[in-house]
Amino acid sequence: MRGLIVLAFIAGPAQGAAESAESRYKELCAGCHGASVTTKLGSIEEIAVTIREGRPDKGMPAFGRVLNQEAALSLARLVHDRATGRPGSRVGMTIEAEALRADRSAGYAITGNDSARFLQFIDRGSHLCYDDVDLSGVRSIEYRYAKGEGEPPRRFAVVAFDGRDFDAATRINLGEKITTLTGGWDTFRTERIGLARQLTGRHRLCIIGMEGGGVFNLDKFTLSDQPGQNDGVTLDYGVSSETRSAAGERFRLEKVAEVSGELWSMEFLDEDSILAVEKSGSLWRFDNGKRSGPIAGTPEVRFVGQGGLHSVKAHPDYKNNGWIYLTFADPTSQGAMTAIVRGRIRDNRWVDQQVIYKASPNFYSDSKAHYGSRLAFAGDYLYLSIGDRLQQDKAQDLSTPYGKIHRIFADGRVPKDNPFADRPGALPTIWSYGHRNPQGLTLHPQTGELWATEHGPRGGDELNLISKGANYGWPVVTHGTNYDGTIISNETQREGIEPPRTHWTPSIGVSALTFYNGGRFDTWNNQLLVATLARQELRLIRLESGKVTKEEVVIQGMGRIRDVILGPDRIPYIVLNFPNGMILRLVPTERPPAQATT
């Protein structure tokens, strides 16, 4: 193996865990061994020891400084396969939970220190995915987890993706398990889930949260050949084309596009072309469902926690000017902050970039959450949401961009008639304030009213009609509490603070929204479609004179719905992470005939 390549891996175990075994072999081994190792090297475990400790007598360097145990084992399995011509079993292998494929996973946080790290906040729809797992001989999985007081039983699923092309792979639910309390959030114990099917060969293995928040804190799991029980298989992770009835209409779901990562938003360029952003930083283009990209030259993003590449929006006059807008977590040495750029796409490259919105460097922070980051155009005006960045009191402070909805011109200029443009000390871009983390913005197609959805803490998700200069209360008034149950505010309303049009307690994990006015679903016209993450639902919100009169579930239980827009064909499209990022559309089908009355 080539010692000259070692410096390329000094980035450490996190990078090593994200790289594929094939890439490691090409960089570290192929220069000396070629495409395949032909000499007998022993068992997989022995090969891993050799990789980490080296063979000084043979001129082979040690890679233990730059490859952790799991990375070395992954490389050892590949070396074993190529030397023997057959796959080696991973039975008995322990995989650290944090050694997941970060750009293919979502809805988790890594906590702890270098010697004791684990995943937490595994929520409904969270997915933790591990590439290249050989399931030959595996009958159960032992998982080490902790779960404290205040949480009811929660359910998760173990799902395998069959095939190398995970964008089109078959999803196999291997079993579901209900977790119970362990005696504390740092009191770990090991339990076993038996697999409903025995598989052979390599798969992507995903652990998917099915119910509620805080499923468990996951430390590690071990592949076992021992039998075990599970709590059934209740969810099919395929996309059914069967006809559905909901909210007075009939439709079927049709998959338009898919990527092996977490999609955040989408935008139509014309009737046949869609742009979609992957949170890890990729901008994809789909022409009649055929994927191209990722588009080269897009901005670098801070892909940590909730940060990444967030929204894509075409200028209202895109056909003539070609401008496309991106929001993202902008990384600097001071931390990260929500930013907007615009550019054009030419020959699958991002060109002509211009900065449209960028906060002062003193507002950049190490916070990993609450970027907001939704866009809405109203003619040549552009609205942008920014969350409180976990500095909740600053949502009331007009000298900061946190917890605000901002209004600028499409070229970045500040309108002179913004409500605080002339107030000393206030940021002139602010349109409204007192928001926690608004992740949905849309305009009413008839009235031009601006509507927003906003994440609450534990409870208190909101639907708001946004008015110029209005205060929406966070954290002075709220229907939610802190995640540990402590009180944020005893007030749910106060004079001078705009109340929500509706709120959801418990939280539904509200995300994007759009008004439907396509005419293909007559009973939905001029009503709101609202996407949710925690509840995995698309909801129809019926309004009369700006008041919510009814809520109906259109889709549920298929995965986290991050975006919903109306397509040029006048039907709704959604971004669904299941766990791959998919774009689906709701195709109307014929209504059943009305029953005759006598």
C-alpha positions in Angstrom: 0.0 0.0 0.0 1.2 3.5 -0.8 2.3 5.6 2.2 2.2 8.8 0.0 -1.6 8.8 0.2 -1.8 8.9 4.0 -1.9 12.7 4.1 -5.1 12.7 2.0 -6.9 11.0 4.9 -5.7 13.2 7.8 -9.2 14.6 7.9 -9.9 11.8 10.3 -12.5 9.0 11.0 -15.6 11.1 10.1 -14.4 11.5 6.6 -13.2 7.9 6.4 -16.6 6.7 7.5 -18.3 8.6 4.7 -16.0 7.4 2.0 -16.7 4.1 0.3 -14.5 1.0 0.6 -14.0 1.2 -3.2 -12.6 4.7 -2.9 -10.3 3.8 -0.1 -9.0 0.8 -2.0 -8.3 2.9 -5.1 -6.4 5.5 -3.1 -4.5 3.3 -0.6 -4.1 -0.1 -2.1 -4.4 -0.2 -5.9 -1.1 1.5 -6.5 0.7 -1.6 -5.1 -1.8 -4.4 -5.4 -3.7 -3.4 -8.6 -7.4 -4.2 -9.0 -7.3 -7.3 -6.7 -5.1 -8.6 -3.9 -4.0 -12.1 -4.9 -2.0 -13.2 -1.9 -3.6 -14.9 1.1 -4.0 -12.4 3.9 -6.1 -14.2 6.5 -9.5 -13.4 8.0 -11.2 -10.1 7.6 -10.4 -9.1 11.2 -6.7 -10.0 10.6 -6.7 -7.9 7.4 -8.1 -5.0 9.3 -5.4 -5.3 12.0 -2.8 -5.3 9.2 -4.3 -2.2 7.6 -4.3 -0.3 10.9 -0.9 -1.5 12.1 1.0 -1.8 8.8 3.7 -4.2 7.8 7.0 -2.3 8.2 9.1 -5.3 7.1 7.2 -5.3 3.8 7.2 -1.5 3.4 3.5 -1.1 4.1 2.6 1.9 6.3 0.1 1.8 9.2 -3.2 3.6 8.5 -4.5 3.4 12.1 -4.2 7.2 12.5 -6.5 8.0 9.7 -8.9 5.0 9.5 -11.1 4.1 12.5 -11.9 0.5 13.2 -15.1 0.5 11.2 -13.4 2.1 8.2 -10.5 -0.4 8.4 -13.0 -3.3 8.6 -14.9 -2.0 5.6 -11.7 -1.9 3.6 -10.7 -5.3 4.9 -13.9 -6.8 3.7 -13.3 -5.5 0.2 -9.7 -6.7 0.2 -10.9 -10.2 1.4 -13.6 -10.3 -1.4 -11.1 -9.5 -4.1 -8.5 -11.9 -2.8 -10.9 -14.8 -2.4 -13.5 -14.0 -5.1 -16.4 -14.3 -2.6 -18.0 -12.0 0.0 -17.0 -12.3 3.6 -19.7 -12.4 6.3 -20.2 -9.5 8.6 -21.8 -11.6 11.3 -20.5 -10.4 14.7 -19.5 -7.0 13.3 -20.3 -4.0 15.5 -21.1 -0.7 13.8 -20.9 2.6 15.7 -24.1 4.5 15.1 -22.3 7.7 14.2 -20.4 5.9 11.3 -23.5 6.4 9.1 -23.6 7.9 5.6 -24.3 11.5 6.6 -25.5 12.7 3.2 -28.0 9.8 3.0 -29.3 10.2 6.6 -31.5 12.8 8.3 -33.3 13.7 11.5 -30.6 13.0 14.1 -27.8 14.6 16.1 -24.4 13.3 17.1 -23.5 13.9 20.8 -21.0 12.8 23.4 -17.2 12.9 23.2 -14.6 11.1 21.0 -14.6 8.1 23.3 -18.3 7.8 23.8 -20.4 9.2 20.9 -24.0 8.3 20.0 -27.0 9.5 18.0 -29.9 11.2 19.6 -33.2 12.9 18.7 -34.2 10.0 16.4 -37.6 11.2 15.4 -40.6 10.0 13.3 -39.2 9.8 9.8 -35.6 10.0 10.8 -33.4 7.7 8.8 -29.9 6.4 9.7 -28.3 4.8 6.7 -25.2 2.6 6.4 -23.8 1.6 3.0 -22.3 -1.7 1.9 -23.6 -3.9 4.7 -23.2 -7.6 4.0 -26.3 -9.3 5.5 -25.3 -12.8 4.6 -26.0 -15.0 7.6 -27.5 -12.2 9.7 -30.6 -13.2 11.5 -31.0 -10.4 14.0 -29.5 -7.0 15.1 -28.4 -6.2 18.6 -28.8 -2.5 19.3 -27.5 -0.5 22.3 -29.7 2.4 23.2 -30.9 4.6 26.0 -34.4 6.1 26.6 -35.4 8.2 29.6 -38.6 9.1 31.4 -41.4 11.1 29.8 -41.5 9.0 26.6 -44.1 6.5 25.6 -43.2 3.3 23.6 -41.9 4.2 20.2 -41.5 2.1 17.1 -38.7 2.0 14.5 -38.0 -0.1 11.4 -35.0 -1.8 9.9 -35.1 -1.4 6.1 -32.7 -2.8 3.5 -32.2 -1.4 0.0 -31.5 -4.1 -2.5 -29.1 -3.3 -5.3 -26.3 -0.9 -6.0 -28.5 1.8 -7.7 -30.2 3.0 -4.5 -32.2 5.5 -6.5 -34.2 2.6 -8.0 -33.5 -0.1 -5.3 -36.2 -2.3 -3.8 -37.0 -1.4 -0.2 -37.3 -4.4 2.1 -38.8 -3.9 5.6 -36.9 -6.4 7.7 -38.9 -5.8 10.9 -40.1 -3.3 13.4 -39.4 -2.9 17.1 -41.0 -1.0 20.0 -38.5 0.6 22.3 -39.1 0.8 26.1 -37.5 2.9 28.8 -34.0 2.0 30.0 -34.0 4.1 33.2 -32.5 7.2 31.8 -31.3 9.0 28.7 -27.7 8.0 29.5 -28.5 4.5 30.8 -27.8 2.2 27.9 -28.9 -1.4 27.4 -28.8 -3.8 24.6 -31.9 -5.4 22.9 -32.3 -7.5 19.8 -34.6 -7.2 16.8 -35.0 -10.4 14.7 -35.1 -9.9 10.9 -38.3 -10.9 9.1 -36.4 -12.0 6.1 -32.9 -13.6 5.6 -30.9 -11.7 2.9 -27.5 -12.4 1.3 -25.1 -9.9 -0.1 -24.5 -6.2 0.4 -27.3 -3.7 1.0 -27.8 -0.3 2.3 -29.2 -0.7 5.8 -31.4 2.0 7.2 -32.9 2.4 10.7 -36.1 4.5 10.3 -38.1 6.2 13.1 -41.8 5.4 12.8 -43.5 7.1 15.7 -43.2 10.3 17.8 -40.1 12.2 18.9 -37.2 10.9 20.8 -37.4 7.3 19.7 -34.1 6.5 21.4 -30.4 7.4 21.8 -28.6 4.9 19.7 -24.9 4.0 20.5 -24.1 1.1 18.3 -25.5 -2.1 16.8 -24.1 -5.6 16.1 -25.0 -8.0 13.2 -25.8 -11.4 14.7 -26.6 -14.9 13.5 -28.8 -15.5 16.6 -32.5 -15.7 16.1 -34.7 -12.9 17.5 -38.2 -11.5 17.6 -39.6 -8.3 16.1 -42.9 -6.5 16.6 -44.2 -7.1 13.1 -44.0 -5.5 9.7 -46.7 -2.9 9.4 -45.3 -0.5 6.7 -44.5 -1.1 3.1 -41.6 1.2 2.0 -42.5 1.0 -1.7 -44.6 3.7 -3.4 -48.0 2.3 -4.3 -49.8 3.5 -7.4 -53.2 2.5 -6.0 -56.0 5.1 -6.2 -56.5 7.0 -2.9 -59.4 9.0 -1.6 -58.8 12.0 0.6 -60.3 15.4 1.4 -63.1 14.9 -1.2 -60.8 13.9 -4.1 -59.4 10.8 -5.7 -55.8 10.5 -6.9 -52.8 8.2 -7.3 -49.2 8.9 -6.4 -46.6 8.9 -9.3 -42.9 9.0 -8.7 -41.2 11.7 -10.8 -37.6 11.7 -9.6 -35.4 10.3 -6.9 -31.9 10.8 -5.4 -30.0 8.9 -2.8 -30.1 11.8 -0.3 -32.3 14.2 1.6 -34.1 16.6 -0.7 -35.2 19.9 0.7 -37.0 21.8 -2.0 -37.9 21.9 -5.7 -38.8 24.3 -8.5 -40.1 24.0 -12.0 -38.2 25.8 -14.8 -40.7 24.8 -17.4 -43.3 22.0 -18.0 -40.6 19.4 -18.3 -37.7 20.5 -16.1 -37.4 20.5 -12.3 -34.6 21.7 -10.1 -34.2 20.1 -6.7 -31.7 20.8 -3.9 -30.2 18.1 -1.8 -29.4 19.2 1.8 -25.8 17.9 1.6 -25.1 20.6 -1.1 -26.1 19.2 -4.5 -28.4 20.9 -7.0 -30.0 18.4 -9.4 -31.9 18.9 -12.6 -34.6 16.5 -13.9 -35.8 16.7 -17.5 -38.8 14.5 -18.0 -37.6 12.5 -15.0 -34.1 12.0 -16.3 -31.5 13.2 -13.8 -28.5 15.3 -14.6 -25.9 16.9 -12.3 -25.2 17.7 -9.7 -24.8 21.2 -11.1 -21.1 22.2 -10.8 -20.0 25.3 -9.1 -22.8 25.9 -6.6 -21.9 27.6 -3.3 -20.2 25.6 -0.5 -22.6 24.9 2.3 -22.3 24.1 6.0 -23.8 20.6 6.0 -24.1 20.1 9.8 -27.2 19.5 11.9 -30.1 21.4 10.1 -27.7 23.3 7.9 -27.1 22.7 4.2 -28.4 23.7 0.9 -32.0 24.6 1.6 -34.2 26.3 -1.0 -34.3 26.8 -4.8 -36.5 29.3 -6.5 -36.7 30.6 -10.0 -37.2 34.3 -10.7 -40.8 35.1 -11.8 -39.4 36.2 -15.2 -37.0 33.3 -15.4 -37.8 32.6 -19.1 -36.3 35.9 -20.0 -33.5 36.5 -17.4 -32.5 32.9 -16.3 -32.1 33.8 -12.6 -32.2 31.0 -10.1 -32.1 31.7 -6.3 -30.5 29.5 -3.7 -30.7 29.7 0.1 -28.1 27.9 2.2 -26.1 27.7 5.4 -23.2 30.0 4.5 -19.9 28.7 6.1 -17.3 31.1 7.4 -14.6 31.0 10.2 -17.2 32.8 12.4 -19.8 30.0 11.9 -22.7 29.9 9.5 -25.8 31.9 8.7 -28.6 31.8 6.2 -27.6 33.5 2.9 -29.1 33.9 -0.6 -27.3 33.9 -3.9 -28.6 33.9 -7.5 -27.0 32.6 -10.6 -27.7 30.9 -13.9 -27.2 27.4 -15.2 -25.3 26.9 -18.4 -24.1 23.5 -19.6 -24.8 22.1 -16.2 -22.6 24.7 -14.4 -23.6 27.4 -12.0 -22.5 30.7 -13.4 -23.0 34.5 -13.1 -23.4 34.2 -9.3 -24.5 37.3 -7.3 -24.9 37.6 -3.5 -28.5 38.8 -2.8 -28.6 38.6 1.0 -25.7 38.0 3.4 -25.9 39.0 7.1 -23.1 40.9 8.9 -20.3 38.6 10.1 -21.1 39.2 13.7 -24.5 37.4 13.2 -22.7 34.2 12.0 -22.8 31.5 14.8 -21.9 27.9 15.5 -25.5 27.0 16.0 -26.5 24.0 13.9 -30.3 24.8 13.8 -33.1 27.1 12.9 -32.0 28.6 9.6 -35.6 29.1 8.3 -34.5 29.6 4.7 -37.7 29.7 2.7 -38.3 32.1 -0.2 -41.4 33.6 -1.8 -41.6 36.1 -4.7 -44.3 38.8 -4.9 -43.5 40.5 -8.2 -40.0 41.9 -7.9 -40.1 41.6 -4.1 -38.5 38.6 -2.4 -39.4 37.4 1.1 -36.9 35.4 3.1 -37.5 33.5 6.4 -34.7 33.2 9.0 -35.1 31.3 12.2 -33.9 32.4 15.7 -30.7 30.3 15.3 -31.4 29.0 18.9 -31.1 32.5 20.3 -34.8 32.8 21.1 -34.8 36.2 22.8 -33.2 37.9 19.7 -36.4 37.1 17.7 -37.8 40.2 19.5 -34.6 42.3 18.8 -35.0 44.4 15.7 -31.2 44.9 15.5 -30.7 41.2 14.6 -31.8 39.1 11.6 -32.8 36.2 13.8 -36.4 35.1 14.0 -37.6 37.4 11.2 -39.2 37.4 7.8 -37.3 39.8 5.6 -38.3 41.6 2.4 -35.8 42.8 -0.3 -35.9 43.4 -4.0 -35.0 40.5 -6.3 -31.5 42.1 -6.9 -30.9 42.5 -3.1 -31.8 46.2 -2.7 -33.8 47.1 0.4 -37.3 48.6 -0.3 -37.6 52.0 1.3 -41.2 51.3 2.5 -40.2 48.4 4.7 -41.7 48.9 8.2 -38.4 49.5 10.0 -36.3 51.0 7.2 -36.1 54.4 9.0 -36.0 53.1 12.6 -32.5 53.7 14.2 -30.8 50.5 15.1 -33.3 48.3 13.3 -32.3 46.2 10.3 -34.1 47.7 7.3 -34.8 44.3 5.7 -37.2 43.2 8.4 -40.8 42.7 7.4 -42.1 40.9 10.5 -40.5 39.5 13.7 -41.1 37.3 16.7 -40.7 34.0 14.7 -39.0 30.8 15.9 -38.2 28.8 12.8 -40.5 29.6 9.8 -40.0 26.9 7.1 -42.9 27.7 4.9 -43.7 30.8 2.9 -46.4 31.3 0.2 -48.6 33.9 -1.3 -52.4 33.6 -1.8 -53.0 33.5 -5.5 -56.0 35.9 -5.4 -55.3 38.3 -2.5 -51.5 38.3 -2.5 -51.5 37.7 1.2 -48.3 36.2 2.6 -48.7 33.1 4.7 -46.1 31.2 6.8 -45.7 28.0 8.7 -43.4 28.0 11.8 -41.9 25.3 13.9 -42.7 25.5 17.6 -40.7 23.8 20.3 -42.5 21.0 22.1 -45.9 22.0 20.8 -46.9 25.3 19.3 -46.3 24.8 15.6 -48.1 27.8 13.9 -49.8 28.9 10.7 -49.5 32.7 10.4 -50.9 35.3 8.1 -47.9 37.7 7.8 -48.6 41.4 8.1 -46.2 44.3 7.6 -44.3 45.2 10.8 -46.3 42.7 13.0 -44.9 40.9 16.0 -45.7 37.1 16.1 -44.6 36.7 19.7 -41.8 34.2 20.0 -40.7 33.6 22.8 -42.9 36.1 24.7 -46.0 34.1 23.9 -46.2 30.5 22.8 -48.4 27.4 22.9 -45.3 25.2 23.3 -42.8 24.2 26.1 -39.2 23.4 26.1 -38.3 19.8 25.2 -37.5 19.0 28.8 -41.1 20.1 29.8 -40.1 23.5 31.4 -42.1 26.6 30.7 -41.0 29.1 28.1 -43.9 31.5 28.7 -47.1 31.4 30.7 -48.8 33.5 28.0 -50.4 32.2 24.8 -51.6 35.6 23.7 -50.9 39.3 24.5 -52.2 42.6 23.2 -50.1 43.9 20.3 -48.9 40.4 19.3 -50.4 38.7 16.2 -52.0 35.4 17.1 -51.6 32.3 14.8 -54.4 31.4 12.5 -54.1 27.9 14.0 -51.5 26.1 16.1 -50.6 22.4 16.5 -49.9 21.0 19.9 -48.4 18.4 20.0 -46.2 19.5 17.2 -46.7 18.1 13.7 -43.3 19.2 12.4 -44.8 21.7 10.0 -42.7 22.5 6.9 -43.7 24.0 3.5 -47.1 25.1 2.3 -48.8 26.3 -0.9 -52.2 27.3 -2.1 -53.9 25.1 -4.5 -55.6 26.8 -7.4 -55.0 24.4 -10.2 -58.6 23.4 -11.1 -57.8 19.7 -11.3 -59.1 19.1 -7.7 -62.1 21.3 -7.6 -62.9 21.0 -3.9 -59.3 22.1 -3.0 -59.3 25.4 -4.9 -57.8 28.3 -2.9 -57.2 26.1 0.1 -53.8 25.5 1.7 -51.7 22.3 1.3 -49.4 22.0 4.3 -46.5 19.5 4.5 -45.3 18.0 7.8 -42.2 16.2 9.0 -42.9 14.6 12.3 -46.5 13.6 11.4 -45.4 12.5 7.8 -48.6 14.1 6.5 -49.8 16.3 3.7 -52.8 18.3 5.1 -55.5 20.3 3.4 -56.3 23.4 5.5 -59.7 24.9 4.6 -60.0 28.7 5.0 -62.9 31.1 5.1 -62.1 34.8 5.3 -58.7 34.0 6.6 -59.8 31.6 9.3 -59.1 27.9 9.5 -62.4 26.0 9.4 -61.2 22.4 8.8 -58.2 20.2 8.4 -58.0 17.0 6.4 -55.2 14.5 5.9 -54.4 13.9 2.2 -51.3 11.7 2.6 -49.8 10.1 5.7 -47.2 7.7 6.9 -45.0 7.6 3.9 -42.1 9.7 5.1 -41.1 13.3 6.0 -42.6 15.7 3.5 -40.3 18.7 3.1 -41.8 20.6 0.2 -45.1 21.0 -1.7 -45.6 23.1 -4.8 -48.1 23.4 -7.7 -46.7 22.2 -11.0 -47.3 23.7 -14.5 -49.8 20.8 -15.1 -51.8 22.3 -12.2 -51.4 19.4 -9.8 -49.5 19.2 -6.5 -45.9 17.9 -6.3 -44.3 17.0 -3.0 -40.7 16.3 -1.8 -40.7 13.2 0.3 -37.8 11.7 2.1 -38.5 8.0 2.5 -35.5 7.7 3.2 -34.3 8.5 -0.3 -35.3 11.9 -1.5 -38.2 11.6 -4.0 -40.4 13.9 -5.9 -44.0 12.6 -6.2 -47.0 14.1 -7.9 -50.7 13.7 -7.1 -52.4 12.6 -10.3 -56.2 13.1 -10.2 -58.4 10.1 -11.1 -62.1 10.0 -11.9 -64.4 10.6 -9.0 -66.9 7.9 -8.2 -70.4 8.8 -9.5 -72.7 10.5 -7.0 -75.3 8.2 -5.5 -78.9 8.9 -6.5 -81.2 10.2 -3.8 -84.8 9.1 -3.5 
